[in-house]
C-alpha cells in the first residue's frame, strides 16, 4: 500500500485545539470532497504532548502538531490524485484553506506500508 505521510504544524498564535478544530471541521471535509475519490483512507494523528525537539520555531517548541496519513491503492492512484490536486481550481481552494490554519513549512513523505 502506498501512503503519503505529512508532518504539519499550526500557524503561530493558534492553539492546538483551534488547529485541530479547524482541520477537522473545515480542511478535512474540503480535502475529502475534492480528492476523496483517489484515497483509500485519510487519517489525522494529533500530537498529545511529550515530544521535545530543538526546533524552536514551532509552536510550543514542537516540530509538528499532526501527522496526516493519506492511503492509496497503489502509486498510480497517488499520482492521479496529485495530478488532480495540481489543477488550478483545486489547488487554489486547498491552498487558501490551508493558509488559514497551517504553517506553510511541512514534511512530506511517500512511504510503502509493510505489516
N, C-alpha and C positions, 0 to 999 in steps of 0.2 A: 504494500500500500504506500502511496506517495502522500506526503504531508508537507504543508508549509507551516513552519513554526515562527511566530513573530514575538519578540520581546518588546513591549511598548511601555511608555511611561506617560503620566499625565502632564498637562501643562503646569508650569509653576503657578502656585497660588490656588490650585484646585485641590480640594480634599480628595482622598482616596474614595470616600463614599460618594461624592458628587461625580467623580470619574466613572466609577462602576455604574452608578445610576444612569448616567448619560449613555454609556456604551450599551447597556442592556436595553434601555427604553428607546434609543434612537439609532445608534450606529449599527448594532447587530441586526435589527429588523431591516434597515436600509440595505446592508450587505446581503442579507438573505433574499430580499426582494430582487435586487439587481443581479446577484451572482449565484444564488442558491441552486439553480438548475445544474451547475457544474460540480457542486460539493456533495460529498457523502455525509460529512459532519462538519460542524463549526462550533468549537468549544473555546470558552474563555476560562482561564485559571488565574484567579486573582491572588495577589500577594496577601499573606495574612501576618506578616511581620517576622522578625527573627533573622533576616538576611542582611548581612553587612557587606559593603563593598567600599572601595576607595574612591568611587565616583561621586564627588561632592556636588556635581552639577544637578544631580537628580533630586527630586523632592524627597525629603526625609533621608538623604544620603543613600537611597536605593537606586539601582540602575534599571529597574523595571517595576511596573505595577501589575501587569497582566502578561501571561503567556497565552497567546492565541494559537490554536491549532485548527488548520483547515485541512480536511481529509479529502482525498480524491481517489477514484477508482484506479487511476494509473497516471503516468506522466503526460500522456496525450490529453487527458481531461484537464489537468492542471494548466497545460499550455493553452488550451482552448479558453479556459476561464481568464487567463491573463490577457489573451488577445481581445476578449470581450471587454475586460476591465479597462483596457487602454483606449477604447472608443471615447472620443472627446465628451460626448453627452453622459457617459457612465463615469469616467474619471473625474469630471467636474463635480458631480454630486458626491462622490466618495471623498474627494479631497476637501471640498468645502465643509462637509460634515466633520471629518477628522480634525480639521483645523480648530474646531470649536472646543475640543477637549483633550487632544493628544499632543504631546511634544513631537515635533517632526523627526527627531532622532529615534530610530528604532533598529533593532537587529532582525534580520530575516534569514531563515534557513530553509532549504529544501532537504527533507530527510526521507529515508525509507524505514518503515517500521518493521521490526522483527519481533517475534514472540517466542 
